[in-house]
């Protein structure tokens, strides 16, 4: 190919691993974009009692670690709830997560919503006290960006592309260290001022990832590829 697009610097590194440097010069990073929400959050200053996680359910999403962290948090926060939104792509893994929720004694506080419409999802983004994104691997992380656009206070994995997306607009944790996950989520739940600060910062950062910028960058790559037509075969 004359040109290729990766959705993050992380994805670009994965795509070019072990390949010629020439290919990296043909690869352009174009981040995903998200529309700016019409409504703004109202929940950041309230007492922290609700966690939200959004993504389809399979092992890389790391929900097994999240429910362990949630059960630990519930020991000192009995009113805390966790809402998980996403399709059960891996039914065996999803069943294991549900079973672990039962074993931990927190089934009354964990809600599995499956796939929901955008209006209902937007309401959850608006009202959650902390958005948690615990994935071990993501080439980008659209739900993370969506939550940022609503100004949700965010605690997310420090793995793969997540630091590239969140920047300094959230608290990050090692996704394989449940104790670290607990600490970072608790820091947000315990501090409404920090939630407000990071929520506002997340919304500002999300405005850097616009659909218009994504479209313009994609068009630029396509124009560059079209402009190379007519060169000699095999010429870089």
JOCOR-V304386 format. One line per field, one symbol per residue. phi: phi as a letter, one per 40 degrees, with the letter a starting at -180 (. if undefined). A space follows every 50 residues. Layout:
BEGIN
phi: ???
END
This chain:
BEGIN
phi: .caabbcacccccccbcgbcddccccbbcbccbaccccbbcbbcccccbb bbbbiccacccgcccccccccccccbbcccbbbbbicccbcccdcccccc dcccgbccbbbccgcbcccccdccccbccacbbcdcbacahddccccdcc gccbbadcbfcdccccfbcacbbcccbccccdccccdcccbccccccccc ccccccccbccccccccccccccccccccgccdgcc
END
